[in-house]
Amino acid sequence: DAMVIQNPRYQVTQFGKPVTLSCSQTLNHNVMYWYQQKSSQAPKLLFHYYDKDFNNEADTPDNFQSRRPNTSFCFLDIRSPGLGDAAMYLCATSRSQSSYEQYFGPGTRLTVT
Amino acid sequence: AQKVTQAQTEISVVEKEDVTLDCVYETRDTTYYLFWYKQPPSGELVFLIRRNSFDEQNEISGRYSWNFQKSTSSFNFTITASQVVDSAVYFCALLSPGAGSYQLTFGKGTKLSVIP
């Protein structure tokens, strides 16, 4: 089945230690998104890629970076995780920017110790 | 600015009861899209429905139905004959692409618990 895959499902990192979360998709969608969802809150968009074009939300901290080496993969890099970065990180895709349904992966739950 | 309000933080119903989840939105755009997503305990957000601002027809899909009313800026979601598997957090979301933004604006979610 075509899907959005996130690895790992659970990630533990130390305060200040860089961490990378990965997302892959078999849907061949042009757009990929990264959301942060803290406990009992709604998802918050960090950034998205339309093909290779990177679009950062204005309030996304510089500590968060992203890479999209090809259509199928997208990575979220947290350069120096703080305790406040502990959250669920959700990857989503959509076919194009005019096809508005976003399909989400299962998420990676990040713990910062 | 866009805003989505889900006034019900938590709802509990007994299995087989009907339940309606409320969603009220705000946008200045004339073209916009409304969504409902389900987030079960596993964490994955599951797409349920998309509605365009120019299509006010209500929709039914099995036990799920959606009532879109532009006059009251509401997009309510009803589950009939609820089941335990319906227990999840449900998010209503709005997308207004007119300003070039493709960001989904989510409500805070409604946690639905269906009790056997």
Interface residues (C-beta under 8 A of the other chain):
Chain A: V31 S40 Q41 A42 P43 L45 H48 E57 M88 L90 A92 S94 Q97 S98 Y100 E101 Q102 Y103 F104 G105 P106 G107 R109
Chain B: Y33 F35 Y37 S42 G43 E44 L45 V46 F47 R50 F91 L95 P97 Y102 Q103 L104 F106 G107 K108 G109
